Amino acid sequence: MKKIFLLISMMLGITLTAHAQLGVFINDSDGPFTNIRNAPKGAIVDKIPTSDAVALTVVKQVNGWWLIDGNEYWSAEKDDVTLHGSKSGYWIHSSVLGMGTRNYGGQKLTLRKDPSSKAAVTYSFTKELTLIPLDINGEWVKVKTTDGKHTGWIETEWLCGNPVTNCC
């Protein structure tokens, strides 16, 4: 999975940092644009068209807001796109982000109470899902299902942050 994040980071022209990185895509159906802010709950400084298939890398989560790594994202419509309007970084809310699961062969995946393979299972599924990223801890991502019914931790190797490929 680290290779996938490195590949997406390279596609986006992003410099790798010491932060944990997470490849995600825009999963927003509430309007023609997704707002990008200069801080969590800050001023809107840019907008990403929701009609584009967009992949980006986030590096830090603060109260439901993710810091975008760098000032660029990848769009299937336009390739690399540069964000504008902030000198303090670019933030996006977790509710408009998604990650696909990589259980393409119907593998049983589990969400766990804590970021450990020994933690209690909170939910199991075999169907491919889009999950909303909530937090990251090493090789584990805390997610919730798009219907909001299930929350838990899953290993990053089972997630794909690219909206147009299956990350294989």
Phi, psi and omega in degrees: 000326178301325179296322180294315179297320178297315179299312179297317178300318179293320178299324183273352182071031184266138175277130179291139181241180180283349180288156170293140181243148182221122175278130182221170172230161178285129179227070189233119180245015185273000180170185184284345182223154170251128183282140173245132186242165181272355178192163174304126184062016183278192180289144175287124182246344179198169180221143176249127178299130180285347178284342179278147169276111189239131173243140177213171180243131176246152188231346185205138181245132177225109176049048177089358179249139179249135173278125178282134180285112180081199181234025179230156173220165179258134178235133177297334181279324190231005187065235183277133181233136180261133174279151182226155168106001180222137174257354184252010180108170183237131185236146180221144183281143182299333183295344180251013180250155178213161174216136177271151175275154185253031178267060185293339178263015180078019178300148177278120177251155181229145168261140185241156182297323181229164181282071180202142178291350178263354181288157179299142178280131177259337181195140176235148181202156177242346180279142175296134183231157165261129182242152179260122180285132180248328183196167177222141179216097183063238181268016181240144178235130173276129185226165167226152178289155183296337176277355178076005185279335186226137178227145176174182182259141178222147179290142183299333181299341181263010184241149178230124180261018180253125183283349185242353176230173179258013175062023177274000000 
